[in-house]
Amino acid sequence: MNLNKRQEYLDLGNALPNQYYHLKFDNHCYWRIALDNTLFAKWSEVVPAPAYRNISEDQLDYAIHLLKSYQKDEQLLLEHNRISLIYRGKK
């Protein structure tokens, strides 16, 4: 798998908490949201950890796409968080 994509995925997740400091999400929250919405399930029930090493390249591309989308659209981020929490039985 492309190491540059893995690094981009990690960098995006690490940057988002600084952008949305008011949400008080840690980096792993953004990765959880993107992965759950990529896999349409609680990601850890679909692939072993670390997910970014165990998903397909297409799935990694989509997770990166979502993380980039979250940088531009807080409402999408919040909606995807709501969906992620449903997958996890928390809503």
PDB file of N, CA, C and O in Angstrom:
ATOM      1  N   MET A   1       0.854  -1.182   0.000  1.00  0.00           N
ATOM      2  CA  MET A   1       0.000   0.000   0.000  1.00  0.00           C
ATOM      3  C   MET A   1       0.896   1.239   0.000  1.00  0.00           C
ATOM      4  O   MET A   1       2.004   1.222   0.536  1.00  0.00           O
ATOM      5  N   ASN A   2       0.416   2.266  -0.585  1.00  0.00           N
ATOM      6  CA  ASN A   2       1.150   3.510  -0.749  1.00  0.00           C
ATOM      7  C   ASN A   2       1.416   4.176   0.611  1.00  0.00           C
ATOM      8  O   ASN A   2       0.486   4.543   1.330  1.00  0.00           O
ATOM      9  N   LEU A   3       2.696   4.320   0.942  1.00  0.00           N
ATOM     10  CA  LEU A   3       3.067   4.926   2.216  1.00  0.00           C
ATOM     11  C   LEU A   3       2.682   6.396   2.289  1.00  0.00           C
ATOM     12  O   LEU A   3       2.385   6.910   3.367  1.00  0.00           O
ATOM     13  N   ASN A   4       2.687   7.077   1.141  1.00  0.00           N
ATOM     14  CA  ASN A   4       2.280   8.484   1.129  1.00  0.00           C
ATOM     15  C   ASN A   4       0.813   8.631   1.519  1.00  0.00           C
ATOM     16  O   ASN A   4       0.444   9.578   2.214  1.00  0.00           O
ATOM     17  N   LYS A   5      -0.022   7.697   1.074  1.00  0.00           N
ATOM     18  CA  LYS A   5      -1.448   7.741   1.442  1.00  0.00           C
ATOM     19  C   LYS A   5      -1.629   7.504   2.929  1.00  0.00           C
ATOM     20  O   LYS A   5      -2.429   8.175   3.580  1.00  0.00           O
ATOM     21  N   ARG A   6      -0.886   6.550   3.462  1.00  0.00           N
ATOM     22  CA  ARG A   6      -0.967   6.288   4.904  1.00  0.00           C
ATOM     23  C   ARG A   6      -0.585   7.539   5.685  1.00  0.00           C
ATOM     24  O   ARG A   6      -1.243   7.901   6.661  1.00  0.00           O
ATOM     25  N   GLN A   7       0.488   8.194   5.243  1.00  0.00           N
ATOM     26  CA  GLN A   7       0.939   9.398   5.935  1.00  0.00           C
ATOM     27  C   GLN A   7      -0.083  10.520   5.803  1.00  0.00           C
ATOM     28  O   GLN A   7      -0.320  11.263   6.755  1.00  0.00           O
ATOM     29  N   GLU A   8      -0.690  10.644   4.620  1.00  0.00           N
ATOM     30  CA  GLU A   8      -1.709  11.669   4.429  1.00  0.00           C
ATOM     31  C   GLU A   8      -2.899  11.429   5.363  1.00  0.00           C
ATOM     32  O   GLU A   8      -3.417  12.362   5.975  1.00  0.00           O
ATOM     33  N   TYR A   9      -3.319  10.179   5.463  1.00  0.00           N
ATOM     34  CA  TYR A   9      -4.403   9.795   6.371  1.00  0.00           C
ATOM     35  C   TYR A   9      -4.069  10.199   7.807  1.00  0.00           C
ATOM     36  O   TYR A   9      -4.891  10.803   8.497  1.00  0.00           O
ATOM     37  N   LEU A  10      -2.867   9.864   8.246  1.00  0.00           N
ATOM     38  CA  LEU A  10      -2.444  10.199   9.604  1.00  0.00           C
ATOM     39  C   LEU A  10      -2.358  11.711   9.805  1.00  0.00           C
ATOM     40  O   LEU A  10      -2.804  12.234  10.827  1.00  0.00           O
ATOM     41  N   ASP A  11      -1.784  12.404   8.829  1.00  0.00           N
ATOM     42  CA  ASP A  11      -1.638  13.861   8.934  1.00  0.00           C
ATOM     43  C   ASP A  11      -2.991  14.559   9.018  1.00  0.00           C
ATOM     44  O   ASP A  11      -3.162  15.490   9.805  1.00  0.00           O
ATOM     45  N   LEU A  12      -3.942  14.120   8.218  1.00  0.00           N
ATOM     46  CA  LEU A  12      -5.272  14.735   8.241  1.00  0.00           C
ATOM     47  C   LEU A  12      -5.937  14.547   9.606  1.00  0.00           C
ATOM     48  O   LEU A  12      -6.493  15.490  10.168  1.00  0.00           O
ATOM     49  N   GLY A  13      -5.875  13.345  10.121  1.00  0.00           N
ATOM     50  CA  GLY A  13      -6.461  13.089  11.436  1.00  0.00           C
ATOM     51  C   GLY A  13      -5.788  13.881  12.538  1.00  0.00           C
ATOM     52  O   GLY A  13      -6.433  14.271  13.512  1.00  0.00           O
ATOM     53  N   ASN A  14      -4.502  14.119  12.391  1.00  0.00           N
ATOM     54  CA  ASN A  14      -3.775  14.897  13.396  1.00  0.00           C
ATOM     55  C   ASN A  14      -4.038  16.395  13.264  1.00  0.00           C
ATOM     56  O   ASN A  14      -3.907  17.127  14.245  1.00  0.00           O
ATOM     57  N   ALA A  15      -4.406  16.862  12.076  1.00  0.00           N
ATOM     58  CA  ALA A  15      -4.651  18.291  11.854  1.00  0.00           C
ATOM     59  C   ALA A  15      -6.061  18.713  12.274  1.00  0.00           C
ATOM     60  O   ALA A  15      -6.253  19.838  12.737  1.00  0.00           O
ATOM     61  N   LEU A  16      -7.031  17.842  12.122  1.00  0.00           N
ATOM     62  CA  LEU A  16      -8.424  18.214  12.374  1.00  0.00           C
ATOM     63  C   LEU A  16      -8.703  18.684  13.801  1.00  0.00           C
ATOM     64  O   LEU A  16      -9.504  19.604  13.967  1.00  0.00           O
ATOM     65  N   PRO A  17      -8.091  18.107  14.844  1.00  0.00           N
ATOM     66  CA  PRO A  17      -8.371  18.627  16.194  1.00  0.00           C
ATOM     67  C   PRO A  17      -7.994  20.105  16.356  1.00  0.00           C
ATOM     68  O   PRO A  17      -8.622  20.823  17.134  1.00  0.00           O
ATOM     69  N   ASN A  18      -6.985  20.553  15.632  1.00  0.00           N
ATOM     70  CA  ASN A  18      -6.600  21.965  15.707  1.00  0.00           C
ATOM     71  C   ASN A  18      -7.621  22.849  15.011  1.00  0.00           C
ATOM     72  O   ASN A  18      -7.867  23.977  15.440  1.00  0.00           O
ATOM     73  N   GLN A  19      -8.214  22.341  13.942  1.00  0.00           N
ATOM     74  CA  GLN A  19      -9.227  23.107  13.212  1.00  0.00           C
ATOM     75  C   GLN A  19     -10.525  23.193  14.006  1.00  0.00           C
ATOM     76  O   GLN A  19     -11.149  24.252  14.079  1.00  0.00           O
ATOM     77  N   TYR A  20     -10.916  22.092  14.590  1.00  0.00           N
ATOM     78  CA  TYR A  20     -12.192  22.016  15.308  1.00  0.00           C
ATOM     79  C   TYR A  20     -11.958  21.861  16.814  1.00  0.00           C
ATOM     80  O   TYR A  20     -12.557  21.000  17.457  1.00  0.00           O
ATOM     81  N   TYR A  21     -11.098  22.686  17.356  1.00  0.00           N
ATOM     82  CA  TYR A  21     -10.752  22.600  18.779  1.00  0.00           C
ATOM     83  C   TYR A  21     -11.999  22.680  19.660  1.00  0.00           C
ATOM     84  O   TYR A  21     -12.030  22.102  20.747  1.00  0.00           O
ATOM     85  N   HIS A  22     -13.023  23.394  19.196  1.00  0.00           N
ATOM     86  CA  HIS A  22     -14.241  23.564  19.997  1.00  0.00           C
ATOM     87  C   HIS A  22     -15.040  22.262  20.145  1.00  0.00           C
ATOM     88  O   HIS A  22     -15.877  22.152  21.041  1.00  0.00           O
ATOM     89  N   LEU A  23     -14.790  21.283  19.280  1.00  0.00           N
ATOM     90  CA  LEU A  23     -15.499  20.005  19.384  1.00  0.00           C
ATOM     91  C   LEU A  23     -14.871  19.087  20.431  1.00  0.00           C
ATOM     92  O   LEU A  23     -15.503  18.144  20.907  1.00  0.00           O
ATOM     93  N   LYS A  24     -13.643  19.373  20.774  1.00  0.00           N
ATOM     94  CA  LYS A  24     -12.925  18.574  21.769  1.00  0.00           C
ATOM     95  C   LYS A  24     -12.813  17.099  21.365  1.00  0.00           C
ATOM     96  O   LYS A  24     -12.874  16.213  22.217  1.00  0.00           O
ATOM     97  N   PHE A  25     -12.649  16.844  20.068  1.00  0.00           N
ATOM     98  CA  PHE A  25     -12.391  15.498  19.557  1.00  0.00           C
ATOM     99  C   PHE A  25     -10.874  15.306  19.486  1.00  0.00           C
ATOM    100  O   PHE A  25     -10.152  16.220  19.089  1.00  0.00           O
ATOM    101  N   ASP A  26     -10.399  14.143  19.863  1.00  0.00           N
ATOM    102  CA  ASP A  26      -9.000  13.778  19.655  1.00  0.00           C
ATOM    103  C   ASP A  26      -8.829  13.273  18.224  1.00  0.00           C
ATOM    104  O   ASP A  26      -9.811  13.025  17.524  1.00  0.00           O
ATOM    105  N   ASN A  27      -7.577  13.124  17.796  1.00  0.00           N
ATOM    106  CA  ASN A  27      -7.323  12.674  16.427  1.00  0.00           C
ATOM    107  C   ASN A  27      -8.014  11.346  16.122  1.00  0.00           C
ATOM    108  O   ASN A  27      -8.550  11.169  15.028  1.00  0.00           O
ATOM    109  N   HIS A  28      -8.010  10.421  17.062  1.00  0.00           N
ATOM    110  CA  HIS A  28      -8.612   9.111  16.808  1.00  0.00           C
ATOM    111  C   HIS A  28     -10.114   9.214  16.550  1.00  0.00           C
ATOM    112  O   HIS A  28     -10.686   8.336  15.904  1.00  0.00           O
ATOM    113  N   CYS A  29     -10.755  10.258  17.037  1.00  0.00           N
ATOM    114  CA  CYS A  29     -12.185  10.447  16.778  1.00  0.00           C
ATOM    115  C   CYS A  29     -12.438  10.690  15.289  1.00  0.00           C
ATOM    116  O   CYS A  29     -13.387  10.149  14.720  1.00  0.00           O
ATOM    117  N   TYR A  30     -11.598  11.493  14.671  1.00  0.00           N
ATOM    118  CA  TYR A  30     -11.757  11.778  13.241  1.00  0.00           C
ATOM    119  C   TYR A  30     -11.506  10.529  12.415  1.00  0.00           C
ATOM    120  O   TYR A  30     -12.217  10.263  11.445  1.00  0.00           O
ATOM    121  N   TRP A  31     -10.490   9.762  12.802  1.00  0.00           N
ATOM    122  CA  TRP A  31     -10.238   8.508  12.087  1.00  0.00           C
ATOM    123  C   TRP A  31     -11.412   7.550  12.274  1.00  0.00           C
ATOM    124  O   TRP A  31     -11.820   6.886  11.321  1.00  0.00           O
ATOM    125  N   ARG A  32     -11.964   7.467  13.491  1.00  0.00           N
ATOM    126  CA  ARG A  32     -13.124   6.604  13.751  1.00  0.00           C
ATOM    127  C   ARG A  32     -14.292   7.000  12.864  1.00  0.00           C
ATOM    128  O   ARG A  32     -14.924   6.152  12.235  1.00  0.00           O
ATOM    129  N   ILE A  33     -14.571   8.290  12.822  1.00  0.00           N
ATOM    130  CA  ILE A  33     -15.710   8.776  12.038  1.00  0.00           C
ATOM    131  C   ILE A  33     -15.524   8.441  10.564  1.00  0.00           C
ATOM    132  O   ILE A  33     -16.439   7.929   9.919  1.00  0.00           O
ATOM    133  N   ALA A  34     -14.338   8.732  10.032  1.00  0.00           N
ATOM    134  CA  ALA A  34     -14.082   8.463   8.616  1.00  0.00           C
ATOM    135  C   ALA A  34     -14.112   6.966   8.317  1.00  0.00           C
ATOM    136  O   ALA A  34     -14.682   6.548   7.309  1.00  0.00           O
ATOM    137  N   LEU A  35     -13.511   6.166   9.174  1.00  0.00           N
ATOM    138  CA  LEU A  35     -13.478   4.715   8.932  1.00  0.00           C
ATOM    139  C   LEU A  35     -14.860   4.099   9.037  1.00  0.00           C
ATOM    140  O   LEU A  35     -15.243   3.295   8.187  1.00  0.00           O
ATOM    141  N   ASP A  36     -15.616   4.461  10.065  1.00  0.00           N
ATOM    142  CA  ASP A  36     -16.968   3.902  10.204  1.00  0.00           C
ATOM    143  C   ASP A  36     -17.830   4.254   8.993  1.00  0.00           C
ATOM    144  O   ASP A  36     -18.623   3.435   8.528  1.00  0.00           O
ATOM    145  N   ASN A  37     -17.670   5.481   8.486  1.00  0.00           N
ATOM    146  CA  ASN A  37     -18.474   5.905   7.339  1.00  0.00           C
ATOM    147  C   ASN A  37     -17.919   5.380   6.019  1.00  0.00           C
ATOM    148  O   ASN A  37     -18.616   5.418   5.005  1.00  0.00           O
ATOM    149  N   THR A  38     -16.705   4.902   6.011  1.00  0.00           N
ATOM    150  CA  THR A  38     -16.144   4.228   4.839  1.00  0.00           C
ATOM    151  C   THR A  38     -16.613   2.778   4.792  1.00  0.00           C
ATOM    152  O   THR A  38     -16.937   2.254   3.726  1.00  0.00           O
ATOM    153  N   LEU A  39     -16.646   2.137   5.956  1.00  0.00           N
ATOM    154  CA  LEU A  39     -16.961   0.705   6.032  1.00  0.00           C
ATOM    155  C   LEU A  39     -18.421   0.429   6.377  1.00  0.00           C
ATOM    156  O   LEU A  39     -18.853  -0.723   6.387  1.00  0.00           O
ATOM    157  N   PHE A  40     -19.189   1.497   6.662  1.00  0.00           N
ATOM    158  CA  PHE A  40     -20.617   1.382   6.972  1.00  0.00           C
ATOM    159  C   PHE A  40     -20.883   0.458   8.155  1.00  0.00           C
ATOM    160  O   PHE A  40     -21.857  -0.295   8.183  1.00  0.00           O
ATOM    161  N   ALA A  41     -19.978   0.544   9.131  1.00  0.00           N
ATOM    162  CA  ALA A  41     -20.068  -0.280  10.342  1.00  0.00           C
ATOM    163  C   ALA A  41     -19.030   0.229  11.327  1.00  0.00           C
ATOM    164  O   ALA A  41     -18.201   1.074  10.988  1.00  0.00           O
ATOM    165  N   LYS A  42     -19.079  -0.288  12.548  1.00  0.00           N
ATOM    166  CA  LYS A  42     -17.996  -0.031  13.491  1.00  0.00           C
ATOM    167  C   LYS A  42     -16.750  -0.670  12.881  1.00  0.00           C
ATOM    168  O   LYS A  42     -16.680  -1.892  12.747  1.00  0.00           O
ATOM    169  N   TRP A  43     -15.780   0.141  12.518  1.00  0.00           N
ATOM    170  CA  TRP A  43     -14.661  -0.346  11.706  1.00  0.00           C
ATOM    171  C   TRP A  43     -13.965  -1.541  12.327  1.00  0.00           C
ATOM    172  O   TRP A  43     -13.533  -2.445  11.612  1.00  0.00           O
ATOM    173  N   SER A  44     -13.849  -1.560  13.653  1.00  0.00           N
ATOM    174  CA  SER A  44     -13.106  -2.642  14.308  1.00  0.00           C
ATOM    175  C   SER A  44     -13.819  -3.990  14.239  1.00  0.00           C
ATOM    176  O   SER A  44     -13.239  -5.026  14.568  1.00  0.00           O
ATOM    177  N   GLU A  45     -15.080  -3.967  13.810  1.00  0.00           N
ATOM    178  CA  GLU A  45     -15.797  -5.231  13.592  1.00  0.00           C
ATOM    179  C   GLU A  45     -15.601  -5.742  12.171  1.00  0.00           C
ATOM    180  O   GLU A  45     -16.038  -6.843  11.836  1.00  0.00           O
ATOM    181  N   VAL A  46     -14.937  -4.934  11.327  1.00  0.00           N
ATOM    182  CA  VAL A  46     -14.741  -5.277   9.918  1.00  0.00           C
ATOM    183  C   VAL A  46     -13.282  -5.618   9.614  1.00  0.00           C
ATOM    184  O   VAL A  46     -12.995  -6.560   8.875  1.00  0.00           O
ATOM    185  N   VAL A  47     -12.372  -4.845  10.190  1.00  0.00           N
ATOM    186  CA  VAL A  47     -10.942  -5.048   9.939  1.00  0.00           C
ATOM    187  C   VAL A  47     -10.178  -4.971  11.259  1.00  0.00           C
ATOM    188  O   VAL A  47     -10.613  -4.294  12.191  1.00  0.00           O
ATOM    189  N   PRO A  48      -9.035  -5.666  11.340  1.00  0.00           N
ATOM    190  CA  PRO A  48      -8.220  -5.554  12.548  1.00  0.00           C
ATOM    191  C   PRO A  48      -7.484  -4.219  12.607  1.00  0.00           C
ATOM    192  O   PRO A  48      -7.288  -3.554  11.590  1.00  0.00           O
ATOM    193  N   ALA A  49      -7.087  -3.848  13.802  1.00  0.00           N
ATOM    194  CA  ALA A  49      -6.294  -2.623  13.990  1.00  0.00           C
ATOM    195  C   ALA A  49      -4.831  -2.897  13.612  1.00  0.00           C
ATOM    196  O   ALA A  49      -4.359  -4.026  13.747  1.00  0.00           O
ATOM    197  N   PRO A  50      -4.141  -1.907  13.156  1.00  0.00           N
ATOM    198  CA  PRO A  50      -4.608  -0.572  12.812  1.00  0.00           C
ATOM    199  C   PRO A  50      -5.321  -0.586  11.466  1.00  0.00           C
ATOM    200  O   PRO A  50      -4.825  -1.148  10.489  1.00  0.00           O
ATOM    201  N   ALA A  51      -6.472   0.029  11.434  1.00  0.00           N
ATOM    202  CA  ALA A  51      -7.332  -0.041  10.251  1.00  0.00           C
ATOM    203  C   ALA A  51      -6.650   0.479   8.998  1.00  0.00           C
ATOM    204  O   ALA A  51      -6.794  -0.110   7.927  1.00  0.00           O
ATOM    205  N   TYR A  52      -5.911   1.569   9.114  1.00  0.00           N
ATOM    206  CA  TYR A  52      -5.322   2.160   7.906  1.00  0.00           C
ATOM    207  C   TYR A  52      -4.320   1.229   7.240  1.00  0.00           C
ATOM    208  O   TYR A  52      -3.979   1.431   6.075  1.00  0.00           O
ATOM    209  N   ARG A  53      -3.843   0.219   7.951  1.00  0.00           N
ATOM    210  CA  ARG A  53      -2.943  -0.773   7.352  1.00  0.00           C
ATOM    211  C   ARG A  53      -3.699  -2.000   6.828  1.00  0.00           C
ATOM    212  O   ARG A  53      -3.144  -2.803   6.078  1.00  0.00           O
ATOM    213  N   ASN A  54      -4.955  -2.136   7.224  1.00  0.00           N
ATOM    214  CA  ASN A  54      -5.695  -3.362   6.918  1.00  0.00           C
ATOM    215  C   ASN A  54      -6.907  -3.170   6.023  1.00  0.00           C
ATOM    216  O   ASN A  54      -7.598  -4.138   5.705  1.00  0.00           O
ATOM    217  N   ILE A  55      -7.178  -1.930   5.611  1.00  0.00           N
ATOM    218  CA  ILE A  55      -8.251  -1.708   4.646  1.00  0.00           C
ATOM    219  C   ILE A  55      -7.662  -1.700   3.241  1.00  0.00           C
ATOM    220  O   ILE A  55      -6.450  -1.577   3.060  1.00  0.00           O
ATOM    221  N   SER A  56      -8.529  -1.832   2.267  1.00  0.00           N
ATOM    222  CA  SER A  56      -8.067  -1.815   0.881  1.00  0.00           C
ATOM    223  C   SER A  56      -7.597  -0.412   0.497  1.00  0.00           C
ATOM    224  O   SER A  56      -7.898   0.562   1.187  1.00  0.00           O
ATOM    225  N   GLU A  57      -6.874  -0.321  -0.581  1.00  0.00           N
ATOM    226  CA  GLU A  57      -6.412   0.987  -1.043  1.00  0.00           C
ATOM    227  C   GLU A  57      -7.593   1.884  -1.404  1.00  0.00           C
ATOM    228  O   GLU A  57      -7.567   3.084  -1.134  1.00  0.00           O
ATOM    229  N   ASP A  58      -8.630   1.304  -2.014  1.00  0.00           N
ATOM    230  CA  ASP A  58      -9.829   2.090  -2.336  1.00  0.00           C
ATOM    231  C   ASP A  58     -10.498   2.618  -1.063  1.00  0.00           C
ATOM    232  O   ASP A  58     -10.955   3.761  -1.024  1.00  0.00           O
ATOM    233  N   GLN A  59     -10.550   1.791  -0.039  1.00  0.00           N
ATOM    234  CA  GLN A  59     -11.145   2.225   1.228  1.00  0.00           C
ATOM    235  C   GLN A  59     -10.299   3.318   1.876  1.00  0.00           C
ATOM    236  O   GLN A  59     -10.840   4.270   2.437  1.00  0.00           O
ATOM    237  N   LEU A  60      -8.981   3.187   1.802  1.00  0.00           N
ATOM    238  CA  LEU A  60      -8.101   4.225   2.339  1.00  0.00           C
ATOM    239  C   LEU A  60      -8.294   5.530   1.571  1.00  0.00           C
ATOM    240  O   LEU A  60      -8.345   6.607   2.164  1.00  0.00           O
ATOM    241  N   ASP A  61      -8.401   5.424   0.248  1.00  0.00           N
ATOM    242  CA  ASP A  61      -8.660   6.624  -0.563  1.00  0.00           C
ATOM    243  C   ASP A  61      -9.949   7.306  -0.134  1.00  0.00           C
ATOM    244  O   ASP A  61     -10.006   8.532  -0.042  1.00  0.00           O
ATOM    245  N   TYR A  62     -10.977   6.520   0.126  1.00  0.00           N
ATOM    246  CA  TYR A  62     -12.258   7.106   0.510  1.00  0.00           C
ATOM    247  C   TYR A  62     -12.179   7.727   1.911  1.00  0.00           C
ATOM    248  O   TYR A  62     -12.740   8.797   2.147  1.00  0.00           O
ATOM    249  N   ALA A  63     -11.493   7.067   2.826  1.00  0.00           N
ATOM    250  CA  ALA A  63     -11.328   7.631   4.169  1.00  0.00           C
ATOM    251  C   ALA A  63     -10.573   8.960   4.091  1.00  0.00           C
ATOM    252  O   ALA A  63     -10.921   9.908   4.795  1.00  0.00           O
ATOM    253  N   ILE A  64      -9.560   9.037   3.255  1.00  0.00           N
ATOM    254  CA  ILE A  64      -8.825  10.286   3.054  1.00  0.00           C
ATOM    255  C   ILE A  64      -9.751  11.343   2.468  1.00  0.00           C
ATOM    256  O   ILE A  64      -9.730  12.498   2.893  1.00  0.00           O
ATOM    257  N   HIS A  65     -10.562  10.947   1.493  1.00  0.00           N
ATOM    258  CA  HIS A  65     -11.537  11.871   0.905  1.00  0.00           C
ATOM    259  C   HIS A  65     -12.465  12.431   1.985  1.00  0.00           C
ATOM    260  O   HIS A  65     -12.745  13.629   2.012  1.00  0.00           O
ATOM    261  N   LEU A  66     -12.935  11.558   2.868  1.00  0.00           N
ATOM    262  CA  LEU A  66     -13.822  12.026   3.938  1.00  0.00           C
ATOM    263  C   LEU A  66     -13.100  12.976   4.875  1.00  0.00           C
ATOM    264  O   LEU A  66     -13.652  14.013   5.243  1.00  0.00           O
ATOM    265  N   LEU A  67     -11.891  12.649   5.266  1.00  0.00           N
ATOM    266  CA  LEU A  67     -11.139  13.528   6.163  1.00  0.00           C
ATOM    267  C   LEU A  67     -10.931  14.899   5.535  1.00  0.00           C
ATOM    268  O   LEU A  67     -11.035  15.918   6.217  1.00  0.00           O
ATOM    269  N   LYS A  68     -10.640  14.929   4.241  1.00  0.00           N
ATOM    270  CA  LYS A  68     -10.500  16.210   3.541  1.00  0.00           C
ATOM    271  C   LYS A  68     -11.838  16.945   3.499  1.00  0.00           C
ATOM    272  O   LYS A  68     -11.889  18.167   3.640  1.00  0.00           O
ATOM    273  N   SER A  69     -12.908  16.200   3.305  1.00  0.00           N
ATOM    274  CA  SER A  69     -14.244  16.814   3.280  1.00  0.00           C
ATOM    275  C   SER A  69     -14.577  17.426   4.635  1.00  0.00           C
ATOM    276  O   SER A  69     -15.203  18.484   4.700  1.00  0.00           O
ATOM    277  N   TYR A  70     -14.164  16.771   5.713  1.00  0.00           N
ATOM    278  CA  TYR A  70     -14.430  17.295   7.045  1.00  0.00           C
ATOM    279  C   TYR A  70     -13.725  18.630   7.263  1.00  0.00           C
ATOM    280  O   TYR A  70     -14.214  19.475   8.013  1.00  0.00           O
ATOM    281  N   GLN A  71     -12.580  18.825   6.613  1.00  0.00           N
ATOM    282  CA  GLN A  71     -11.868  20.105   6.727  1.00  0.00           C
ATOM    283  C   GLN A  71     -12.703  21.253   6.166  1.00  0.00           C
ATOM    284  O   GLN A  71     -12.565  22.399   6.595  1.00  0.00           O
ATOM    285  N   LYS A  72     -13.562  20.939   5.214  1.00  0.00           N
ATOM    286  CA  LYS A  72     -14.348  21.966   4.523  1.00  0.00           C
ATOM    287  C   LYS A  72     -15.785  22.054   5.019  1.00  0.00           C
ATOM    288  O   LYS A  72     -16.460  23.056   4.781  1.00  0.00           O
ATOM    289  N   ASP A  73     -16.261  21.017   5.708  1.00  0.00           N
ATOM    290  CA  ASP A  73     -17.691  20.929   5.999  1.00  0.00           C
ATOM    291  C   ASP A  73     -17.923  20.355   7.401  1.00  0.00           C
ATOM    292  O   ASP A  73     -17.994  19.140   7.585  1.00  0.00           O
ATOM    293  N   GLU A  74     -18.037  21.240   8.367  1.00  0.00           N
ATOM    294  CA  GLU A  74     -18.250  20.805   9.742  1.00  0.00           C
ATOM    295  C   GLU A  74     -19.579  20.072   9.893  1.00  0.00           C
ATOM    296  O   GLU A  74     -19.674  19.134  10.685  1.00  0.00           O
ATOM    297  N   GLN A  75     -20.593  20.475   9.161  1.00  0.00           N
ATOM    298  CA  GLN A  75     -21.891  19.804   9.264  1.00  0.00           C
ATOM    299  C   GLN A  75     -21.805  18.351   8.800  1.00  0.00           C
ATOM    300  O   GLN A  75     -22.424  17.473   9.400  1.00  0.00           O
ATOM    301  N   LEU A  76     -21.043  18.093   7.737  1.00  0.00           N
ATOM    302  CA  LEU A  76     -20.825  16.714   7.286  1.00  0.00           C
ATOM    303  C   LEU A  76     -20.115  15.921   8.381  1.00  0.00           C
ATOM    304  O   LEU A  76     -20.484  14.783   8.673  1.00  0.00           O
ATOM    305  N   LEU A  77     -19.110  16.519   8.975  1.00  0.00           N
ATOM    306  CA  LEU A  77     -18.385  15.869  10.066  1.00  0.00           C
ATOM    307  C   LEU A  77     -19.343  15.497  11.193  1.00  0.00           C
ATOM    308  O   LEU A  77     -19.317  14.367  11.680  1.00  0.00           O
ATOM    309  N   LEU A  78     -20.175  16.423  11.603  1.00  0.00           N
ATOM    310  CA  LEU A  78     -21.103  16.166  12.699  1.00  0.00           C
ATOM    311  C   LEU A  78     -22.135  15.101  12.329  1.00  0.00           C
ATOM    312  O   LEU A  78     -22.499  14.270  13.161  1.00  0.00           O
ATOM    313  N   GLU A  79     -22.600  15.126  11.089  1.00  0.00           N
ATOM    314  CA  GLU A  79     -23.544  14.098  10.634  1.00  0.00           C
ATOM    315  C   GLU A  79     -22.874  12.728  10.616  1.00  0.00           C
ATOM    316  O   GLU A  79     -23.465  11.736  11.044  1.00  0.00           O
ATOM    317  N   HIS A  80     -21.664  12.677  10.127  1.00  0.00           N
ATOM    318  CA  HIS A  80     -20.943  11.392  10.085  1.00  0.00           C
ATOM    319  C   HIS A  80     -20.615  10.908  11.500  1.00  0.00           C
ATOM    320  O   HIS A  80     -20.602   9.702  11.749  1.00  0.00           O
ATOM    321  N   ASN A  81     -20.352  11.825  12.420  1.00  0.00           N
ATOM    322  CA  ASN A  81     -20.140  11.418  13.810  1.00  0.00           C
ATOM    323  C   ASN A  81     -21.416  10.796  14.364  1.00  0.00           C
ATOM    324  O   ASN A  81     -21.364   9.776  15.052  1.00  0.00           O
ATOM    325  N   ARG A  82     -22.551  11.401  14.070  1.00  0.00           N
ATOM    326  CA  ARG A  82     -23.845  10.853  14.527  1.00  0.00           C
ATOM    327  C   ARG A  82     -24.039   9.438  13.987  1.00  0.00           C
ATOM    328  O   ARG A  82     -24.446   8.540  14.724  1.00  0.00           O
ATOM    329  N   ILE A  83     -23.748   9.242  12.710  1.00  0.00           N
ATOM    330  CA  ILE A  83     -23.883   7.915  12.087  1.00  0.00           C
ATOM    331  C   ILE A  83     -22.918   6.924  12.742  1.00  0.00           C
ATOM    332  O   ILE A  83     -23.295   5.791  13.038  1.00  0.00           O
ATOM    333  N   SER A  84     -21.679   7.351  12.966  1.00  0.00           N
ATOM    334  CA  SER A  84     -20.693   6.501  13.604  1.00  0.00           C
ATOM    335  C   SER A  84     -21.160   6.053  14.982  1.00  0.00           C
ATOM    336  O   SER A  84     -21.007   4.887  15.346  1.00  0.00           O
ATOM    337  N   LEU A  85     -21.722   6.968  15.737  1.00  0.00           N
ATOM    338  CA  LEU A  85     -22.205   6.620  17.065  1.00  0.00           C
ATOM    339  C   LEU A  85     -23.376   5.638  17.004  1.00  0.00           C
ATOM    340  O   LEU A  85     -23.530   4.797  17.890  1.00  0.00           O
ATOM    341  N   ILE A  86     -24.190   5.743  15.975  1.00  0.00           N
ATOM    342  CA  ILE A  86     -25.271   4.756  15.777  1.00  0.00           C
ATOM    343  C   ILE A  86     -24.675   3.379  15.520  1.00  0.00           C
ATOM    344  O   ILE A  86     -25.113   2.394  16.114  1.00  0.00           O
ATOM    345  N   TYR A  87     -23.660   3.299  14.623  1.00  0.00           N
ATOM    346  CA  TYR A  87     -22.995   2.025  14.368  1.00  0.00           C
ATOM    347  C   TYR A  87     -22.451   1.415  15.661  1.00  0.00           C
ATOM    348  O   TYR A  87     -22.352   0.194  15.786  1.00  0.00           O
ATOM    349  N   ARG A  88     -22.104   2.261  16.605  1.00  0.00           N
ATOM    350  CA  ARG A  88     -21.498   1.816  17.849  1.00  0.00           C
ATOM    351  C   ARG A  88     -22.519   1.645  18.976  1.00  0.00           C
ATOM    352  O   ARG A  88     -22.153   1.353  20.115  1.00  0.00           O
ATOM    353  N   GLY A  89     -23.804   1.829  18.649  1.00  0.00           N
ATOM    354  CA  GLY A  89     -24.855   1.654  19.650  1.00  0.00           C
ATOM    355  C   GLY A  89     -24.887   2.740  20.704  1.00  0.00           C
ATOM    356  O   GLY A  89     -25.391   2.524  21.806  1.00  0.00           O
ATOM    357  N   LYS A  90     -24.357   3.902  20.376  1.00  0.00           N
ATOM    358  CA  LYS A  90     -24.288   4.995  21.352  1.00  0.00           C
ATOM    359  C   LYS A  90     -25.317   6.081  21.094  1.00  0.00           C
ATOM    360  O   LYS A  90     -25.331   7.092  21.795  1.00  0.00           O
ATOM    361  N   LYS A  91     -26.182   5.892  20.100  1.00  0.00           N
ATOM    362  CA  LYS A  91     -27.248   6.869  19.820  1.00  0.00           C
ATOM    363  C   LYS A  91     -28.495   6.127  19.444  1.00  0.00           C
ATOM    364  O   LYS A  91     -29.522   6.746  19.167  1.00  0.00           O
TER     365      LYS A  91
END
